Amino acid sequence: MSLLETIAVTKQFGGLTAVNRVSMHVDEGEIVGLIGPNGAGKTTFLNAIAGLNPPTSGTVRAFGEDTTGLTPEKMCHRGLSRTFQIPRPFPKMTALENVMAAAIFGNRRKPPRDPVAHSREMLEFVEFPESEKTVSENLNTVQLKRLDLARALASSPRLLFLDELAAGLTEGELKDIITIIRKIQENGVTILMVEHIMQLIMNVCDRLVVIQFGSKIAEGPTREVAQDPKVTEAYLGKSQ
């Protein structure tokens, strides 16, 4: 069953078409990779689905209903959570307090009986490397990404968007993230992820959707799409 489906989703900013009639689906239980060159429109597409910048035209169906144009909080309350390329936590709050905010205000489907315990469990799940009492403005980029993931999971999502979660990671940290993503899937969460790190994509994604200049150019099983000449050309350019 498709947990998410987009039909000819388009997003325009004035005269610029950032996303051009993209149709795709994510089935329940899958990990789908959304890939393409820098500036292809991947994050804009996620934003259109999640309600941050609603589509100019087209239809978004999530969780069995038409969710086109719903606000981010309404999408969250239906079961969609996400991370961001640049995490933006509450800077003066501790790591634990940041996760608790998501657990309390974002978790309408399955409110935790004990938000503190639930938030600590999420920090432990993502292997947050610092004390829960650390103020978030004192965290580095990698630590902030772990915190962002813990916040996203705290709302008990059915569908999770990951936006370049692995950017800037060392080889060892990348292996840890691969393990965590697989654990998230094993816990019943469906994932749509924007990523450039091919090691991560090839290890965890069941299928790939490729966007170039705002338009979908390929979709299918991961290894099949990775060998598609159109995809290689989109990343590397035409061979001379």
N, C-alpha and C positions, 0 to 999 in steps of 0.2 A: 504494500500500500504506500502511495506517495504521501509523505508527511509535508512536503513542500512542492509546489508547482508554480512556475511562472509562465505566462502566456504573452508573448510579444511585448515584454516590458521595455519601455523606453524612458530615458531620463535626459531632458534637455535643460541647459542653462543658457538662456537667451538663444543665440543662434548656434550654440555648440551642442551637438548630440553626443553625450558621454556614454550612453548605453542605447543600443539600437536594436529594438525588437528581439530581445533575448528570451527564448523559451527553453526551459530545462526543468528537471525534477530531481528530487532527492527522496529515495524510498526509506521507509522506517528501518533503522538499524545500520544504515550505510555510513561510510565516510567518503564524501565526494570532494575532490580537489578542484578549486576554481583557479586556473592558472592563466598566464599570459604575460607579455612584456610589461615593463613599467609604464604607467599611464594608459593601460588598456581599458580601464573602466571597472575593474574588479571590485574595489572598495565602494565605488559609487553604486554598483549593482547591489551589494550587501545593504548599503544604506537605504536604497529604494525598497527593498524587501522588509527591512526592520523598522521602517517608518521615520528614520532620521531625515531623509529627503525623499518624500513620496514620489512614485513614478509620474511622469508626465502623461503617459498612456500605458495601456496594457493591464494585465490582471495578475494579482498574487493570491494564491490559494495556499493556506497553511492550516494544518490540524483539521482539515475537512471543511473549511469555510473560506469565504472570500474575505481576505484581510487587506485588500488594497487600500493604502492610505491610512491605515490605523496608526496611532501614535506609538512611539517606542514603549511607553509604559503599558499600553494595552497589549502589544505584542509580547512583552515580557510576562504579563499576567496570564497569557495563553500558553506560555511554555517556550518562548524564544529568548535565549541569552547570547551574549557575544563578548569577545575581547576586541581591543582596538590596536591599531598599529602603534599608536602613542598612548599608553595608559594615562588616564587622568583621574587618579584617586582624590579623595578629600585630603589635601596636603597636611593639614594640622591634626588629622585623626590617626590613631594607631592602625597597624595592619588589621588587628582583630576588629576594631570599630568599623573599618571600611567594609569588611566582609559581613559584619552584622547588619549594616545598612541594607545590603542586598538581601540578606536572609529575611529581614523584617518587612521591607517595603516591596521587594520584588517577588516574594514567594507567596502568591495568592492561591495557587492550586494545592500546595502541600505545606502549609505553614508549620515550621518546626516548633515543637513543644518547648524546646530550650534553645533559643537563638545563639546563646553563647557557646554551648556545647557543639551545636551544628556548625558554627563558624570555625571553631577550633578544628573540627573534623575536616573541613574543607581546606584549611591551611596545611594540615598534615597530609591530606590526599595529594596536594600539588607539590609536596616536599618543599614548602616555603623555608628558605635557608636562614631566616633571621628570627629574632624574638617577636612574638605576637604584639609586644608592647612598643615595637619600633615605630616611630612616627613616619608616615609614608614619604614625607618630603626628604627624608634622609636615606631613601632606598635608591640603588642604582637601577639602570634600565632592565637588566635581567631579573632582578628581584621584583621590580614593578610588574613585569609580565607574569610572574608567578602569582602575585597578588591579584592582578586583573583576572587571571584564570580562576582563582579561588572565589572571587566575587561573582563571576559568571555562573559558577557551579552552585553557589549558595542559594540561588533562586529555584533550584531543582528543575532545570530545563528538560524538555523533551527534544529540543532542537538547539544546537550550539553552533554559533559562527565563530571561527578562529581566524583572525586577520593578522597574518605574518607573525605568528607566535614564536617562531624559531629564529627570527632575525637577530643576529649578533651573538648566537650561542656558540660555545666551544664544542668540540667533538663529543666530549663526555656529557655535557649538558644536553646536546641534541639527542643522544641515546636515552637520557632520562625522560625527555619530553615525549619521545616515541612511545616509551613504556606507559607514561601517564595517559596519552591519547588513547592507546589501546584499552587501558583500564576504564576510561570514560565510556568507550563504546561497549565494553563488556557490561557496564552498569545500565545499559539500555538507552543511552543518549545517542541521537543521530547527529552527525557532524557535517557541516559545510565549511571548508577551510580554504582561505586564500594563502598561497605559499609560493616561495621561489626556491626553497631548498629542496633539490631533487631527491636527495637521500631520504628526506622525510616523506615526500610525496610518494615515492616508489615503495616505501615500507608500510604505509598505513592506508593509502587511498584505494578504495574499491573501484571507483570510476573517476574520470576527469572531464571537466568542461573547460574548453579553451576559448578565451576572449581576446580579440585583437581589434584595436580601434573601435571598441564598443560593441562589436558584433561577434556572435559565436561562430567559430570556424571549425570546431571539432568537439565531439562528445563520445565517450565510450569507455571500455575497460582500460585501466591505467596503462598497462604495457603496450596495448594496441595503439592508444592515442600518443604515447611517448615516442613511438616510432613513425608516426604520421609525418610525411614530408612537409605538409602545410604547417605543422606545429614547429618542426625544426627550422623552417624558413622564418617563421614569426619570431623565433628567439635569436637565430644566428644570421639571418639574411640569406639572400640567394648566393649560391656558390658561383664563382666566376669561371 
